[in-house]
Amino acid sequence: MNKILILLVITIVFSCNSSAQKKQEKSNENFKITKTEAEWKAQLTDKEYYVLRKSGTEAAFSSPFNKNYQAGVYVCKGCDTPLFKSEHKYDSGSGWPSFDREIEGNVAFSTDYDLGYARTEEHCATCGGHLGHVFNDGPRETTGKRHCINGVALKFIPNY
């Protein structure tokens, strides 16, 4: 009985330190725009830095872009790369700006395990800034994708 108890304790200790719990670092991709942490901190607000450079998440329903219905394009707050078109934006009810597709080639994807399971992370293909995640629960009549994006990672440029 003692051997079983010891084995159970060891299993629990090691399972609490599994790779799913560890923060996965982005690969050392070479982005067109690279800056030092000090340069990013000087350019971005604290919240923008937290989301774009530290893969943070803004509070749900906090972004004015969640209910923005103007025509235009959403660009990366870090480098102005066009990421999403307003015509592909929809109200997902999630509390974050959502799009059914990205501007192809301008958004890159990786896998993160921050919550203990695999999610597809989206980041700017030009500067590597964290944008959000993409899920397969979007509008079935279009792409079926929901690009759930932190509004603080975006800048909106209206069509004139």
C-alpha positions in Angstrom: 0.0 0.0 0.0 2.9 2.4 0.8 4.5 1.8 -2.6 1.2 2.6 -4.3 0.8 5.8 -2.3 4.4 6.9 -3.0 3.9 6.2 -6.7 0.7 8.2 -6.7 2.4 11.2 -5.1 5.3 11.1 -7.6 2.9 10.9 -10.5 0.9 13.9 -9.2 4.1 16.0 -8.7 5.4 15.3 -12.1 2.0 15.8 -13.9 1.7 19.2 -12.3 4.9 20.2 -14.1 3.9 18.9 -17.5 4.9 20.5 -20.8 1.3 21.6 -21.2 1.7 23.9 -18.2 4.9 25.5 -19.4 4.8 28.7 -21.4 5.8 27.9 -24.9 8.2 30.4 -26.3 7.8 31.6 -29.9 10.3 30.2 -32.2 13.2 32.5 -33.1 11.6 33.6 -36.3 13.2 36.4 -38.1 10.5 39.1 -38.5 10.9 42.0 -40.9 10.5 44.4 -37.9 12.5 43.6 -34.8 13.0 45.9 -31.8 14.5 45.5 -28.4 12.2 45.2 -25.4 13.1 48.8 -24.5 12.1 50.0 -27.9 8.8 48.2 -27.8 8.1 49.6 -24.3 8.8 53.1 -25.5 6.4 52.7 -28.5 3.5 50.9 -26.8 1.3 51.6 -23.8 1.6 49.1 -20.9 -1.5 47.3 -22.0 -0.4 47.2 -25.7 3.0 45.8 -24.6 1.4 43.2 -22.4 -0.8 41.9 -25.2 1.5 42.3 -28.2 4.9 41.4 -26.7 3.9 39.2 -23.7 1.0 37.3 -25.3 -1.5 38.8 -22.8 -5.3 39.1 -23.2 -7.4 42.2 -22.7 -10.6 42.0 -20.7 -13.6 40.9 -22.7 -15.9 43.7 -23.9 -13.2 46.3 -23.1 -12.3 47.1 -26.8 -14.3 49.8 -28.6 -13.5 47.8 -31.8 -15.8 45.0 -30.6 -18.8 47.2 -31.7 -17.1 49.1 -34.5 -19.2 48.8 -37.7 -17.3 51.3 -39.9 -15.8 50.2 -43.2 -12.0 50.1 -43.1 -9.0 47.9 -42.3 -7.5 46.8 -39.0 -3.7 47.0 -38.8 -1.2 45.9 -36.3 -0.6 48.4 -33.5 3.1 47.5 -33.4 3.9 47.9 -37.1 0.9 49.0 -39.1 0.7 45.8 -41.2 -2.9 45.3 -42.5 -4.4 42.3 -40.8 -8.2 42.2 -41.1 -10.8 43.9 -43.3 -14.0 45.3 -41.8 -16.1 43.3 -44.3 -14.9 40.1 -42.6 -15.7 41.3 -39.1 -18.8 39.9 -37.2 -20.2 40.0 -33.7 -19.4 36.6 -32.2 -20.7 37.6 -28.8 -17.3 36.6 -27.3 -16.4 40.1 -26.1 -13.5 40.5 -28.5 -13.4 41.8 -32.1 -13.9 38.7 -34.3 -13.2 38.1 -38.0 -13.9 35.1 -40.2 -10.6 35.5 -42.1 -7.3 37.3 -42.0 -5.5 39.2 -44.8 -3.6 36.2 -46.2 0.1 36.3 -45.6 0.0 39.1 -42.9 -1.0 36.8 -40.0 1.2 34.0 -38.8 0.1 31.0 -36.7 1.6 28.9 -33.9 0.4 26.6 -31.2 0.2 27.6 -27.5 -0.6 25.5 -24.5 -1.1 28.3 -22.0 -4.4 26.9 -20.8 -3.2 23.3 -20.7 -4.5 22.4 -24.2 -3.5 23.2 -27.7 -4.8 26.5 -29.2 -3.9 28.2 -32.5 -2.3 31.5 -31.6 -2.2 34.4 -34.2 0.5 36.9 -34.4 1.6 39.6 -36.8 3.7 38.1 -39.6 5.8 41.3 -39.8 6.7 42.1 -36.2 5.6 38.9 -34.3 3.1 40.8 -32.1 0.5 38.5 -30.4 -3.0 39.2 -31.7 -5.2 36.5 -30.3 -6.4 33.0 -31.3 -8.4 31.4 -34.0 -11.1 28.8 -33.4 -13.3 26.6 -35.6 -16.7 28.0 -34.2 -17.1 30.9 -36.6 -19.9 31.5 -39.2 -20.6 28.3 -41.1 -21.8 30.2 -44.1 -18.4 31.7 -44.7 -15.1 30.2 -43.4 -16.2 28.6 -40.1 -13.4 30.4 -38.4 -13.5 32.8 -35.5 -10.4 35.0 -35.3 -10.7 36.2 -31.7 -8.5 39.3 -31.6 -7.4 41.6 -28.8 -8.6 45.1 -29.8 -5.6 46.7 -28.1 -3.3 44.9 -30.6 -5.1 46.7 -33.5 -5.4 50.2 -35.0 -8.4 50.9 -37.2 -8.0 52.9 -40.5 -11.4 53.9 -41.9 -12.2 54.0 -45.6 -12.7 57.5 -46.9 
